[in-house]
Amino acid sequence: MEKVKITEVGPRDGLQNEKTILSTQDKFEFVKRLVESGTKHIELTSFVRKDRIPQMGDAIELSTLVLPKFASDVEFSCLTPNTKGYEAAKQAGFKEVAVFTATSESFTRKNINMTVLESFTSFQPIFDQAKQDGIKVRGYISTVIACPYEGKIAPEKTLEVALRLLDAGAYEISLGETIGVAVPDEIEKLLEVLLKKIPISYLNCHFHDTYGMAIANTKQALSMGIRSFDSSAGGLGGCPYAKGAAGNVATEDLVYFLTREGYDTGIQLDSLVRVSQFMETKLDRQFSSRTFIAKKNAS
């Protein structure tokens, strides 16, 4: 069976957008259960100011608990929006960090109060230092299909941003369909443009499921050779700057689909469902993942 890489973004991208702030111990238990389900790539946290994003305020404490216990078996990453965050991540022991930009000027300004060009200027020192330190850098691009403020985004704009990330030294580029409006035809057009200039091994797809199109878009990306996807357990997460945007595609839905299609994710679906049941209890809300609901009701 051909392998597909799944990066579980629930502990960072998911929890960052939940109203409930979990204890560090509950986050540790979440990660522990993800590891036990077979998850091998986990975005753990974000090194940001606690007053800006209180959900990530325990980044150092959580990393101190998780990395010594699981880092030999799992690749952990974290978001580092500036050099201060990068240094904290390096001290904590991360071997992979991520930086963030977007195709849309309006979205970037509202999200990090910078232009797209300024975002590159701000994280170039991270790339430079990471190269010296032997730390991998992942690049996130938001609004690759559409922006809540500017509407449709031309594929050529995403290509421009992606090439800049490659030139800076990104080992992987996560294409964020931030507001979940895309359909497979739009994904096809985007990837056709990108693949003329970028080797497919550098590309990852990060779909949101606002209109229930994430799995259809995954199938389109798969047909064009993409073998790396982001998702979050139970569909955790969303985007505070994109009103009405649903969470990431649920890892359960992605694993179910990929397994039925004949791909190997390495993740055990029934174990993953139990992870989301645990998180549903901790967050005191119901998850909308179709696979999660079907499996939970059948048990």
N, C-alpha and C positions, 0 to 999 in steps of 0.2 A: 504493500500500500504506500502511495506517495505521501510524504509528510507535509503537513501545513503548520506553520508557526502561528500560535495564538499568544498574543501579549495581553494578559489580564490587567486591565486598567482600573478595576473597581476600587482598590485601596486608595488611589490618588484621584483620578479623574471622576470616579464615581462618588466617593465620600465627600469630595470637595464641594459638591453641589447638593448635598443632603442637608436639610435643616438641623437634624439631630447630630450633635457632636459626640462621637463615640469615645469611650475611654481608650487609653493606649492598650490596655489588656484585651479589650474586645477586638481591637484592630489586629493585635498579635494573634488572637484565636482565629480571626478571619483568614489571615495569611497562612497560618498553620494548616487549616482545613483545605485551603486552596492547594497547598503543596501536597497534602495527602491525596488529593484528587488527581494528581499527576500534572499539575500546572508547572511549567518550566520557565516561564517568562512573566515577571510581575512588576508592574509599576507601583512602587511602594508608597511614595510620599512626595511632597514638594517642599523645598527649602525657601519658604516665603515668610514675610512678616506676619506674626500671629494676629496683629490687629487688623490686617487686611483679609486674611483667610484663616479664621480661628480653627476650622476643621483640620488644618494641617499644622497646628501649633506645636505638636509633639513630635516633629520630624526626627529630632536627634534621639529622643527617648525610644521611639519606635524602632529606629534603625539599630540602636544599641541592643535591643532585644532580638530583632529578627536576623540581622546579618550574621552574627557569630553562629547561629543555630542552623540556618538554612542555605547560606550563600554557596556552600560547596556543591549543592545539588540544583540550585535555581539561579537564573540570571535576574538580578534585581536592578531596576532603574529608578531614577527620581528626576523630578523637574527642577532645573536650576535657572531661574530667570536672570541671574546676575552673577558676578564673580564672587560676591560674598556667599551666595548660596552654593556655588560650585565648591568653594573651599570647605564649607561645612560638609558637603556631600563627600568630598575626598577624605576628610578627616574621619567621617563615619565609616568609610571603607567601601563605598560604591565603586564599581568598575564600569558603570555606564550611567550617563546623565542625559538629559533631554533639554532642548531649547525650543522656544515657541515663537512663531510668527504667523502671518496670514497673508492672503492675497489682497484683502480689502483694507484700504486706508482707514475707512470709517470704523471698521471692526477693531483694527489694531489700536486706534486711538482710544476707543471706549474700553478696550480690554486692558491695555498696558500703558496707555497715555503716551504712545510713540507713533511715529510714522513707520511704515514698513522698512524704509531705509535705516531709520534710527534703531529699529529692533536688531538689524544686522550689525550695526556699529556696536551696540551694547553687548551682544554675545560673541563677537569675534574673539575677544580675549579668552573666553571659555574654550573655544576651539584651539587656540594657540597653546594654552596651558595644558589642556587635556592631551594634546599630542605629545607633549613632553612627559606627562604623567602616565601615558599608556592607558588612558581612559577613553572608552568609546562615547561618541556623541550622536544622539538621535535627534532628528529635526522634525518638529510638528509644523504642519501648514494647515491653518484653519480656513474655512470658507472656500474650499476648492471648487465647488459647483455654484454656490449661491451665498449671498450675504444678506442678513436681515435688514441692512440699511441701504445697500447698493444694488440689490437684486442679483441677476445672473452674472457670473464671472466667466470671462473668456478663458478657455483652456490654455491659451498662450501666456496669460498672466500667471497661472499656476506653474507653468513650465519655467518662466523667468525666475520665480522664487525658488523652485526646486533646484535649478541649476546653481543658484547662488549658495544654497545649502551644501550641495555637492562640492563646489569649489572651496567652501570653508572647511570641509572635512567630515561631513555627516556620513555615517556608515549606513544609515537607513532613514528614509523619509516617510513619515506617516501622513497620508493624505486625508485630512479631516473634512468629512461631509457634515459640517457642523450643525446645520438646522434640519437635516433629514428630509430634504425635499426632492432629492435626485431620483431619477428612474434609470434603468439599465442603459438606455440609449445615450444618456448624458455621461454615464461612466465610461461607455465605449469611446465616445468622442474625446473625453479627457485623456484616457489612457493611450489612444492612438497618437495624440500629440506628444505626450510625455515619452512614449517608447521609441520615438524617432531619435531622441537625444540621450535618454537615460536607460542604462541596463536594468532589466526587470528585477534583478536581485536587490536593488537599492530601494524598491518601492513596497510600501505597506498601505493597506486601506483601513480607514477608521470611519465606519458608517454609523450614523444615528438612525433611529427607527420611527421618526415622527409620523410618517405616513405608511408604515409597515412595509417599506421597500428595501430594508437593509439586506435581507437574505437574497432577494432577487438581484440586488446590486453585487452581492458577494458572488453569486453564480456568474454574473457577467465578468467580474474581475478574474475569477478562476479560469474562465474560458480563454482569457487573454494572457494567462501565465502567472498571475499574482499568487504567491504562496505564503503571504504574511498578512495577518489581520489583527486588529485590536477589538476587544470586547470587554464587557464587565458583567460579573455574576448578577443574575436577576435583572439586568438592564439598568443597573445603578448609573446615576450621573445625568447630566444635561448640559446646559450652557446658560449661565445667568445673564449673559449679554444678548442672548437670542430668545426672545419671548416666545413661549409655546413650544420650544424645541424639546423633544423627548430625549430620553437617555440613550446611551450607547446601545448598539445591538447586544442582546443578552448572550452571554457565553453559552448558556444552555442551548439557545436556538442555533447558534453557530456550530457547536459541537454536534448536535443532533443532525443538522443538515450535512455537514462535512462527512460525518461517519456514514450516513446513508448513501452519500455520493461516492463512497469508497476511499476516502482520505483518512490518514492517520494523524490525529491531533495529540495523542498521548494522554488525553484527559478522560477520566471515567465519568460518564454522564450522571449515573445515579449518585455517586459521591458528590459531584458538583451541585446537584439539586439539594442535597442535605446542607451544603455550605450556604446556599441562598435561603433555605428555611431558617437557618441560624440568624442570618442577617435580617431577614424579614421581621423576626422577633425583636432583634436589637433596635431596629429603626422604627418599629411599630407602624408599618405600612405595608400594603400589599404590592407585590411585584406583578408586572404585566407580561413577563415572558411567557409565550404560549407553551413552550416545552416545559418550563418550570411548573406552570399550572396543571398541565396534563399529567405530568409525572407525580406531582404532589397529590392530586385527586385520585390517582390510581393506586397510591401506596396505602 
